[in-house]
């Protein structure tokens, strides 16, 4: 009986996280008690993994329809934003406007509650969207994109309970204040799920790099929010999530070239001009010198994970 109750409570935690972190129509008849959300946020990486999976499916469908990587990436990012109701993007824009435009703590909090968006918010949103689309476009391969999206969305949400634990709520009302302070077990469980997702998807080296950057981002956001408004709000949590997504996606792009094997193209016509090498197995080469007989050189592919190309002319 006890094990069944434990399992039911875990499902309730998952439902509560899905209700607050997505726009999915999750049925839940009872009102969410104060403190229940912070306890349930150990499941945030699981919700993130589901959101990332949706983005990966959209990317794969667009890729199968022969859309170019940049359009497929744009559709994938749009899908993740729609399913979450732009919750985290809204938080990022509000923080940028409030921290950038307010002179006092009270004015910053007032701006962050204003539904209108200012210059700082627009720029922050553009930067976030462009960086994420650029990262997915660089990866291009649907499997690499799927892995990166799943890891990014899981890991970015894994730090939310830690930020709520370290930084008190800046307001006495609002989502963050109602959520309460997460218990230690929720903080630890979320962190382990986030790290586990990255180890499984990106490997040990990339996970260590991403985790170091995520820890630095957590420290920076915690310190900045305490200095600016005396604590954290739901908007601050959303801004941190966006920073986490970007960090993991950029690490995934960098890691894709760490162990990429060199690929060789053998050209049997030594007179072929460099411009025509695009017709060979790895296309869209750039920065390729004019070849000569028995000459090896390295180029770069503009699509897909970066690989070294050793081109040998017979």
C-alpha positions in Angstrom: 0.0 0.0 0.0 2.8 2.4 0.9 4.6 1.8 -2.4 1.3 2.5 -4.3 0.8 5.8 -2.5 4.4 6.7 -3.2 3.8 6.0 -6.9 0.5 8.0 -7.0 2.2 11.0 -5.4 5.0 10.9 -8.0 2.3 10.9 -10.8 0.7 13.9 -9.1 4.0 15.7 -9.0 4.4 15.1 -12.7 0.9 16.4 -13.4 1.5 19.6 -11.3 4.8 20.3 -13.2 3.1 19.7 -16.5 0.3 22.1 -15.5 2.7 24.9 -14.6 5.5 24.4 -17.2 3.4 23.6 -20.3 0.1 24.5 -21.9 -1.0 20.8 -22.1 -4.6 20.2 -21.0 -3.7 18.2 -17.9 -6.8 17.3 -15.8 -6.4 18.1 -12.1 -9.6 18.6 -10.1 -8.1 19.7 -6.8 -6.4 23.1 -6.3 -2.7 23.0 -6.0 -1.7 23.6 -2.4 1.0 26.1 -1.4 4.4 24.4 -1.6 3.2 21.6 -3.8 4.8 23.0 -7.0 8.3 23.4 -5.4 8.1 19.8 -4.2 6.9 18.6 -7.6 9.7 20.4 -9.6 12.0 17.4 -9.3 10.0 16.3 -12.4 10.9 19.5 -14.3 13.7 17.7 -16.3 11.2 15.0 -17.3 8.8 17.7 -18.6 11.8 19.3 -20.4 12.7 16.0 -22.0 9.1 15.7 -23.3 9.2 19.3 -24.7 12.6 18.6 -26.3 11.2 15.4 -27.8 8.3 17.3 -29.4 10.8 19.8 -30.9 12.9 16.9 -32.2 9.9 15.3 -33.9 9.0 18.5 -35.6 12.6 18.9 -36.8 12.6 15.3 -38.1 9.3 15.8 -40.0 10.6 19.1 -41.6 13.9 17.4 -42.5 12.0 14.5 -44.1 10.1 17.1 -46.1 13.5 18.3 -47.4 13.2 21.7 -45.8 16.6 23.4 -45.2 18.1 23.1 -41.7 17.4 26.7 -40.8 13.7 26.3 -41.5 13.5 23.0 -39.7 15.3 24.5 -36.7 12.9 27.4 -36.7 9.9 25.2 -36.7 11.4 23.0 -33.9 12.0 26.1 -31.7 8.5 27.4 -32.4 7.0 24.0 -31.4 8.8 24.0 -28.0 7.7 27.6 -27.5 4.0 26.9 -28.3 3.8 23.8 -26.1 5.1 25.8 -23.1 3.1 28.9 -23.9 6.3 30.9 -24.3 6.5 30.8 -20.5 10.3 30.9 -20.2 10.6 33.4 -23.1 8.2 35.7 -21.4 10.3 35.5 -18.2 13.4 36.3 -20.1 11.9 39.4 -21.8 10.4 40.6 -18.5 13.7 40.2 -16.6 15.6 42.0 -19.4 13.1 44.9 -19.4 12.9 45.1 -15.6 16.6 44.8 -14.8 17.6 47.0 -17.7 14.9 49.7 -17.4 14.1 50.1 -13.7 15.9 52.5 -11.4 14.7 51.0 -8.1 13.7 47.6 -6.8 10.0 48.6 -6.8 10.1 49.9 -10.3 11.9 46.8 -11.6 9.3 44.6 -10.1 6.5 46.8 -11.6 8.1 46.6 -15.1 8.4 42.9 -14.8 4.7 42.6 -14.2 3.8 44.9 -17.1 2.4 42.8 -20.0 4.1 45.2 -22.5 7.5 44.5 -23.9 10.4 47.0 -24.2 13.6 47.3 -26.2 15.6 45.2 -23.7 13.0 42.4 -23.8 12.9 42.4 -27.6 16.6 42.2 -27.9 16.9 39.4 -25.3 14.2 37.4 -27.1 15.8 37.8 -30.5 19.2 36.8 -29.1 17.7 33.7 -27.5 15.8 32.6 -30.5 18.7 33.2 -33.0 21.2 31.4 -30.8 19.0 28.4 -30.5 18.1 28.3 -34.2 21.7 28.7 -35.1 22.8 25.9 -32.8 20.3 23.5 -34.3 21.1 24.6 -37.8 24.8 23.8 -37.1 24.0 20.3 -36.0 21.6 19.7 -38.9 21.5 15.9 -38.5 18.1 14.9 -37.0 19.6 12.5 -34.5 22.1 15.1 -33.3 19.3 17.7 -33.1 17.1 15.4 -31.2 19.8 14.6 -28.7 20.7 18.2 -28.2 17.1 19.3 -27.7 16.3 16.6 -25.2 19.4 17.3 -23.2 19.0 21.1 -23.4 15.4 21.2 -22.2 16.0 18.6 -19.5 19.1 20.2 -18.1 17.8 23.8 -18.3 14.9 22.9 -16.1 17.0 20.7 -13.7 18.4 23.8 -12.1 15.1 25.5 -11.3 14.6 23.9 -7.9 18.3 24.8 -6.9 17.7 28.4 -7.8 14.5 28.5 -5.8 16.3 26.9 -2.9 19.2 29.3 -3.0 17.3 32.6 -3.6 14.2 33.6 -1.6 11.1 34.9 -3.4 11.3 38.6 -4.2 7.6 39.0 -3.7 5.1 37.9 -1.1 2.7 37.0 -3.9 3.1 35.5 -7.4 3.9 32.1 -8.7 7.3 31.8 -7.1 6.1 32.8 -3.6 3.1 30.4 -3.9 5.4 27.6 -5.0 7.5 27.8 -1.8 11.0 26.5 -1.2 11.8 23.1 -2.7 12.9 20.3 -0.3 16.4 19.0 -0.6 15.3 15.8 -2.1 13.5 17.6 -5.0 16.6 19.7 -5.7 18.9 16.6 -5.7 16.5 14.5 -7.8 16.1 17.2 -10.5 19.9 17.8 -10.6 20.5 14.0 -11.1 17.9 13.7 -13.8 19.5 16.7 -15.7 23.0 15.4 -15.4 21.9 11.9 -16.3 20.2 13.1 -19.5 23.3 15.0 -20.6 25.6 12.0 -19.8 23.4 9.7 -21.9 23.1 12.1 -24.8 26.3 14.1 -24.9 28.9 12.1 -23.1 31.0 12.7 -20.1 33.3 15.5 -21.5 30.4 17.6 -22.9 28.4 17.1 -19.7 31.3 18.3 -17.5 31.6 21.4 -19.7 27.9 22.1 -19.8 27.5 21.5 -16.1 30.3 23.9 -15.3 28.7 26.6 -17.4 25.2 25.9 -16.0 26.6 26.2 -12.4 28.2 29.5 -13.4 24.9 30.7 -14.9 23.1 29.7 -11.7 25.5 31.6 -9.5 25.3 34.7 -11.8 21.5 34.7 -12.0 21.2 34.2 -8.2 23.6 37.0 -7.4 22.1 39.3 -10.0 18.5 38.8 -8.9 19.4 39.3 -5.3 21.2 42.6 -6.2 18.4 43.8 -8.5 15.2 42.9 -6.8 16.2 41.1 -3.6 15.2 37.6 -4.7 13.8 35.5 -7.5 10.5 35.5 -9.3 8.9 33.3 -11.9 10.3 35.6 -14.5 13.8 35.0 -13.1 13.3 31.3 -13.3 12.2 31.6 -16.9 15.3 33.6 -17.8 17.5 31.1 -16.2 15.8 28.3 -18.1 16.5 30.1 -21.4 20.1 30.6 -20.5 20.4 26.9 -19.7 18.9 25.9 -23.0 21.4 28.1 -24.9 24.4 26.8 -22.9 23.6 23.1 -23.5 22.8 23.6 -27.2 26.1 25.5 -27.8 28.1 22.9 -25.9 26.4 20.2 -28.0 27.5 22.0 -31.2 31.1 22.4 -29.9 31.2 18.7 -28.7 30.0 17.5 -32.2 33.5 18.4 -33.6 35.6 17.1 -30.7 35.6 13.5 -31.9 34.4 13.9 -35.5 36.4 11.5 -37.7 38.2 12.9 -40.7 36.6 11.9 -43.9 38.5 11.4 -47.1 37.4 12.3 -50.6 39.5 10.9 -53.5 39.3 13.0 -56.7 40.6 11.3 -59.8 40.8 14.4 -62.0 43.7 16.6 -60.8 42.5 19.4 -63.1 39.1 19.8 -61.4 38.8 23.4 -60.0 38.1 23.8 -56.3 34.7 25.3 -57.0 33.6 21.9 -58.5 34.4 19.9 -55.3 30.9 20.6 -54.2 29.7 17.8 -56.5 31.6 15.2 -54.4 30.3 13.2 -51.5 30.5 15.9 -48.8 29.2 19.0 -50.5 29.1 22.8 -49.8 32.8 23.0 -49.0 34.2 26.3 -48.0 37.7 27.7 -47.6 39.1 25.1 -50.0 42.4 26.0 -51.7 43.1 25.3 -55.4 44.1 21.6 -55.5 47.2 20.2 -57.2 48.2 16.7 -57.9 49.0 14.5 -54.8 48.0 17.4 -52.6 46.2 16.8 -49.3 44.2 19.7 -47.6 41.5 20.2 -45.1 38.1 21.8 -45.7 34.9 22.3 -43.7 31.4 21.2 -44.4 28.8 23.9 -44.1 26.0 21.5 -43.3 25.8 18.7 -40.7 28.2 18.2 -37.8 31.6 19.7 -38.6 34.1 17.2 -39.9 37.7 17.4 -41.2 37.9 16.6 -44.9 41.1 15.2 -46.3 40.9 15.5 -50.1 43.5 13.5 -52.0 44.0 14.0 -55.7 45.3 11.0 -57.6 
